Amino acid sequence: MADGPYHVDETDLTTSLGYYLTKARNVLVERTDRAVKPLGLTAQQIGVILILSSRRASTPFELSRAMSYDSGSMTRLLDRLESKGFIVRTRSSDDRRMVKLELTPQGHDAARLLPGLGAAVLNEQLRGFSVEEHATLIHLLSRFIANGLDGGAGGGCGLTAQPDAPEASFGESSSKSGDE
């Protein structure tokens, strides 16, 4: 990747794109954590609730794949959500080896509130951005993500502005080893 804007002898980590993407993610996660704290949740946990609510997953395995978590991290995350009363695990009646995940009434209540909280968090974070700047940011990030999905070989952007898990995107931590 010698033909890009970064060169080994000129790279300053605190002004690199990676630094800014990491800082932006961390700021969004911190803001989201503050917004969902009154619900007893963290930014990392809301992804589980929203994905279960949308029925995009119903087992720990499906959830792990949807959120790009390893099974150990997902188990710890589910343990916390279960102990807080947001989810229940039950054995499938068809296959006793399979664990099914369901939201409790408390989990459904949280799922109803989260989109509004997410919109508020994102609107505050985008304060001062014009409609055009917002569209440009989404477009550029989509292209950046697409370059990773196609191994960097493609020139076009195969993505729309929709990430894999739009329900969980407003502040979700995607740390594969986190255990919130």
JOBELZI-V419192 format. One record per residue. N is the residue number from 1. RES is the residue in three letters. OMEGA is omega in whole degrees, 0 to 359 (999 if undefined). D_LAST is the distance of its C-alpha to the last C-alpha in whole Angstrom. Layout:
BEGIN
<<N;RES;OMEGA;D_LAST> <N;RES;OMEGA;D_LAST>>
END
This chain:
BEGIN
<<1;MET;183;36> <2;ALA;186;39> <3;ASP;179;40> <4;GLY;183;37> <5;PRO;183;36> <6;TYR;178;35> <7;HIS;187;37> <8;VAL;183;36> <9;ASP;182;38> <10;GLU;186;37> <11;THR;173;34> <12;ASP;187;32> <13;LEU;183;28> <14;THR;175;28> <15;THR;180;30> <16;SER;178;29> <17;LEU;179;27> <18;GLY;178;24> <19;TYR;182;24> <20;TYR;177;24> <21;LEU;178;22> <22;THR;178;19> <23;LYS;180;20> <24;ALA;178;20> <25;ARG;181;16> <26;ASN;178;15> <27;VAL;180;17> <28;LEU;178;16> <29;VAL;179;12> <30;GLU;179;13> <31;ARG;179;16> <32;THR;177;14> <33;ASP;179;11> <34;ARG;182;14> <35;ALA;184;16> <36;VAL;180;13> <37;LYS;178;13> <38;PRO;177;16> <39;LEU;184;14> <40;GLY;183;12> <41;LEU;172;9> <42;THR;178;7> <43;ALA;181;9> <44;GLN;185;6> <45;GLN;184;7> <46;ILE;178;10> <47;GLY;179;11> <48;VAL;183;11> <49;ILE;182;13> <50;LEU;179;16> <51;ILE;176;16> <52;LEU;180;17> <53;SER;180;19> <54;SER;180;21> <55;ARG;176;22> <56;ARG;177;21> <57;ALA;178;19> <58;SER;178;20> <59;THR;176;18> <60;PRO;180;15> <61;PHE;180;18> <62;GLU;179;19> <63;LEU;178;15> <64;SER;179;14> <65;ARG;182;17> <66;ALA;184;17> <67;MET;181;14> <68;SER;177;15> <69;TYR;172;12> <70;ASP;187;13> <71;SER;179;14> <72;GLY;178;12> <73;SER;180;9> <74;MET;179;9> <75;THR;179;10> <76;ARG;179;7> <77;LEU;179;6> <78;LEU;177;9> <79;ASP;180;9> <80;ARG;181;7> <81;LEU;178;9> <82;GLU;180;12> <83;SER;177;12> <84;LYS;177;12> <85;GLY;181;15> <86;PHE;181;14> <87;ILE;170;14> <88;VAL;175;17> <89;ARG;176;18> <90;THR;176;21> <91;ARG;178;24> <92;SER;177;26> <93;SER;179;29> <94;ASP;182;31> <95;ASP;186;29> <96;ARG;177;27> <97;ARG;185;26> <98;MET;177;23> <99;VAL;176;20> <100;LYS;179;20> <101;LEU;177;18> <102;GLU;174;19> <103;LEU;172;17> <104;THR;173;19> <105;PRO;177;21> <106;GLN;178;18> <107;GLY;177;16> <108;HIS;177;19> <109;ASP;179;20> <110;ALA;181;17> <111;ALA;178;18> <112;ARG;182;21> <113;LEU;188;20> <114;LEU;179;17> <115;PRO;178;20> <116;GLY;177;22> <117;LEU;179;19> <118;GLY;178;19> <119;ALA;180;22> <120;ALA;179;23> <121;VAL;182;20> <122;LEU;179;22> <123;ASN;178;25> <124;GLU;180;24> <125;GLN;180;23> <126;LEU;180;26> <127;ARG;180;28> <128;GLY;177;32> <129;PHE;174;31> <130;SER;176;34> <131;VAL;180;34> <132;GLU;179;36> <133;GLU;177;33> <134;HIS;179;30> <135;ALA;179;32> <136;THR;179;33> <137;LEU;179;29> <138;ILE;181;28> <139;HIS;182;31> <140;LEU;178;30> <141;LEU;177;27> <142;SER;177;27> <143;ARG;179;30> <144;PHE;179;28> <145;ILE;181;25> <146;ALA;178;28> <147;ASN;176;30> <148;GLY;182;27> <149;LEU;180;27> <150;ASP;179;31> <151;GLY;179;31> <152;GLY;185;32> <153;ALA;186;36> <154;GLY;178;36> <155;GLY;184;37> <156;GLY;179;36> <157;CYS;180;33> <158;GLY;182;33> <159;LEU;166;30> <160;THR;179;30> <161;ALA;183;28> <162;GLN;174;25> <163;PRO;181;22> <164;ASP;183;21> <165;ALA;185;19> <166;PRO;181;20> <167;GLU;186;18> <168;ALA;193;15> <169;SER;190;16> <170;PHE;177;17> <171;GLY;184;14> <172;GLU;173;11> <173;SER;179;10> <174;SER;177;11> <175;SER;183;10> <176;LYS;182;11> <177;SER;179;10> <178;GLY;181;6> <179;ASP;177;4> <180;GLU;999;0>>
END
